[in-house]
Amino acid sequence: MALSKPITVVGPKENIDFPDLGVFEVPAKVDTGADSSAVWASDIREDDGVLSFVLFDKVSPYYTGKVLQTKKFGVTSIKNSFGAAEFRYKITLKVRLAGRTIRVRFTLANRENNSQPILIGRRTLHGKFLVDVAAKSQDTSARLLLMSTFISPNVSKFVKGVEKAAEDLSITHATYDDVQFCFGPQGTRVTLISTGDDIASFDIVHFKTSGERDVTAAMGRYLKKRGVKVIDESTLHFAPSSKLYQYVILADSDVAIPASLYVAPSQLRTSYERFVAHLGLPFVLKGIHASRGAHNYLIRTREDYDTACDAVSNEGTFMIGQKFVPNDGDYRILILGRRIALVIYRSRNGTSTHLNNTSQGGTARLVDLSELPGSVQVQSITAAKVMEHGVAGVDMVQDKQTGEWYCFEVNSGPQLATGAFTAEKQVAFAKFIETELSK
């Protein structure tokens, strides 16, 4: 019996495109043991007969944040990995697989802990594809990202030798100067400036030299959260005093931070347009290791930016740009254990500075906990928890134009013995210690 359409051979791993959505080369597992196909989705909601969802999740390098809606959907019962039945929505999407454009019926699932964000089952394969388990599918060789401080002839020779000796391995060798961290409403992205590749799109990463320890640790935490194997996990462990490292952890824990952008010190001088494109004007440029308002500049113009670059160029200070949040003051929330002990409202004096720190001349007053919305209280406690701080000062601010709340920083040394209201801090800390000893 003649086949009406040719059969396409695919391997156990293929890349899939969603041409209508502008999403390309998403890795998929081809599994003849699975009945149906599944795609990673988040923010799944049904309202008045309309299903809305977002493909992938904020921790996925393929996440765009675009909300999709459809009235054409179904519900099916699927057995999960524990053998329990769960209900999932089913939708149809147009995809391109192995050069063929087809419509695939997907179930929407949380695949954060799966090796691939997409599963292609036998219903999709039937009559269209033949699976060759030994096939080496196009562009599906393993990808290694090798990070080092600089590229030397010896390392370049080493990389070529490894690629020659390994079967199906592609190596990208990059330096820390090529790394950009981007934080925003669409999630966190850590990319290579030279290629645009999200570092989470690699299969495995090796930090040949660790460069700045907090930058390495921030990259490592970002990768691990997204299921990418990191060789030498000791690189992930770092005291989270660096704002860059903090922001990776906070953003991945759904603690809101202002839109931010980090580039290496060697890229700072030439990155003004990049900062403006991502953050707008004005924005704040501040040191990732600085405290008490040091190395913190409000950038309104290119001249402001150049002045800030001049001020830090001789010190090799690592800087991060952050969207300016208009405010009249901010809140220092003292967390002891997993409870809020004190709340201090800080406001600046006059218009000569954008900083509210008391160390920069700001004023402070104690406020009742009820002044903070419940969601902000939860966010501050969560921020201290994910930083693994038993004692923390969480800085929260509200945008007076939009009403949105953001976390600026989590301090592990929140001026208990100095600053404002030291007597109240002493009492709160004494009660905390008594509680801890009684457990």
WOSUL-V696716 format. One record per pair of residues at least 12 apart in sequence whose ideal C-beta (glycine too) atoms are under 7 Angstrom apart, sorted by the first residue. I is the first residue (numbers start at 0). J is the second residue. Records with the same first field share a line. If there is no record, write none. Layout:
I = J + J
This chain:
6 = 127 + 128 + 129
7 = 97 + 98 + 99 + 127 + 128
8 = 129 + 131 + 134
9 = 29 + 97 + 128 + 130 + 134 + 136
10 = 29 + 131 + 134 + 135 + 136 + 139
11 = 29 + 130 + 132
12 = 26 + 28 + 29 + 136 + 139
13 = 27 + 29 + 96 + 97 + 136 + 139
14 = 26 + 138 + 139
15 = 27 + 94 + 95 + 96 + 117
16 = 94 + 95
17 = 92 + 94
18 = 93 + 95
19 = 93
20 = 54 + 65
22 = 54 + 61 + 63
25 = 61 + 116 + 117
26 = 115 + 116
27 = 115 + 117 + 118 + 119
28 = 114 + 115 + 118 + 119
29 = 119 + 130
30 = 118 + 119 + 120
31 = 121 + 124 + 130
33 = 118 + 120 + 121
34 = 120 + 121 + 122
35 = 106 + 120 + 122
36 = 103 + 104 + 105 + 118 + 119 + 120 + 122 + 123
37 = 105 + 106 + 108 + 110 + 118
38 = 54 + 105 + 107 + 117
39 = 55 + 56 + 59 + 108 + 109 + 110 + 116
40 = 52 + 53 + 54 + 107 + 108
41 = 53 + 55 + 56
43 = 88 + 107
48 = 70
49 = 68 + 70
50 = 68 + 69 + 72 + 88 + 90
51 = 66 + 67 + 68
52 = 67 + 107
53 = 65 + 66 + 67
54 = 67
55 = 116
56 = 111
57 = 186
58 = 111 + 224 + 225 + 251
59 = 116 + 225
60 = 197 + 199 + 200 + 225
61 = 116
62 = 185 + 186
63 = 185
64 = 184 + 185 + 186
69 = 90
71 = 91
72 = 88 + 89 + 90
73 = 89
74 = 86 + 88 + 89
75 = 87 + 89 + 106
77 = 106
87 = 106 + 107 + 108
88 = 107
89 = 104 + 105 + 106
90 = 105 + 107
91 = 103 + 104
92 = 105
97 = 128
99 = 127
101 = 127
103 = 123
135 = 167
140 = 167 + 168 + 169
141 = 167 + 168 + 202 + 203
142 = 169 + 171 + 201 + 202
143 = 168 + 170 + 201 + 202 + 203 + 205
144 = 171 + 173 + 198 + 201 + 204
145 = 158 + 170 + 172 + 205 + 207
146 = 173 + 175 + 204 + 206 + 207
147 = 174 + 207 + 208
148 = 174 + 175 + 208 + 210
149 = 174
150 = 172 + 174
154 = 172
158 = 170 + 172
173 = 191
175 = 210 + 211 + 214 + 263
176 = 263 + 265 + 266
177 = 191 + 192 + 193
178 = 191 + 218 + 263
179 = 192 + 261 + 262
180 = 217 + 243 + 260 + 261
181 = 260 + 277
182 = 246 + 250 + 256 + 258 + 259
183 = 258
187 = 221 + 247 + 250 + 251
189 = 218 + 221
198 = 218 + 222
199 = 221 + 222 + 225 + 227
201 = 227
202 = 228
203 = 227 + 228 + 230
204 = 222 + 227 + 229
205 = 230
206 = 231 + 234
209 = 234
211 = 317
212 = 237
213 = 237 + 241 + 243 + 244
214 = 243
215 = 234
216 = 234 + 235 + 236 + 237 + 244
217 = 243 + 244 + 247
219 = 234 + 235
220 = 235 + 247 + 248
221 = 247
223 = 235
224 = 251
239 = 386
240 = 411
241 = 287 + 288
242 = 287 + 319 + 408
243 = 261 + 287 + 319
245 = 386 + 408 + 409
246 = 259
248 = 385 + 386
249 = 382 + 385 + 406
252 = 381 + 385
254 = 378 + 381 + 382 + 406
255 = 378 + 404 + 405 + 406
256 = 405 + 406
257 = 321 + 322 + 324 + 405
258 = 277 + 278 + 322
259 = 319 + 320 + 321
260 = 273 + 274 + 277 + 278 + 319 + 320
261 = 319
264 = 315 + 317
267 = 308 + 318
268 = 308
271 = 301 + 304
274 = 320
278 = 320 + 321 + 322
279 = 322
280 = 299
281 = 297 + 298 + 299 + 323
282 = 298 + 320 + 321 + 322 + 323
283 = 295 + 296 + 297 + 298 + 321 + 323
284 = 296 + 298 + 307 + 318 + 320
285 = 318 + 319 + 321
286 = 316 + 317 + 318
287 = 317 + 318 + 319
288 = 317
291 = 356 + 358
292 = 354 + 356 + 358 + 359
294 = 311 + 316
295 = 354
297 = 323 + 353
324 = 396 + 398 + 405
325 = 398 + 399 + 400
326 = 396 + 397 + 398 + 399
327 = 346 + 399
328 = 344 + 345 + 346 + 355
329 = 345 + 355 + 394 + 395 + 396 + 407
330 = 342 + 344 + 371 + 395
331 = 343 + 345 + 392 + 394
332 = 379 + 393 + 395
333 = 392 + 413 + 424 + 427
334 = 379 + 380 + 383 + 391 + 393
335 = 390 + 427 + 428 + 431
336 = 389 + 431 + 434 + 435
337 = 380 + 384
339 = 368 + 376 + 379 + 380
340 = 427 + 431
341 = 365 + 420 + 423 + 424 + 427
342 = 366 + 368 + 370 + 371
343 = 363 + 365 + 419 + 420
344 = 363 + 364 + 366
345 = 357 + 361 + 363
346 = 361 + 362
347 = 361
348 = 360 + 361 + 362
357 = 418 + 419
363 = 419
365 = 420 + 423
375 = 395 + 404
378 = 404 + 406
379 = 393 + 395
382 = 406 + 409
383 = 409
386 = 409
388 = 409 + 411
390 = 413
391 = 409 + 410 + 411 + 413
392 = 410 + 413 + 414
393 = 406 + 409
394 = 406 + 407 + 408
415 = 428
